């Protein structure tokens, strides 16, 4: 019998999404519990551009929700 001991345990990461006022375009910051901002999301021409804080990587999506999920997935895989 084979077992998969290398499976990764699922981890929930609570986040805050804060809308930033006074910007030229609608902008939100994504923050994890220890108050670390992991990135910004801007709505530009009907698309959502997430920019990671650590590496400056730009990730594009069609909705705010999917952009948040993409930013969190990128953070979990590359920056954690």
RAPE-V614900 format. One record per pair of residues at least 24 apart in sequence whose C-alpha atoms are under 6 Angstrom apart, sorted by the first residue. I is the first residue (numbers start at 1). J is the second residue. If there is no record, write none. Layout:
I,J / I,J
//
This chain:
none
//
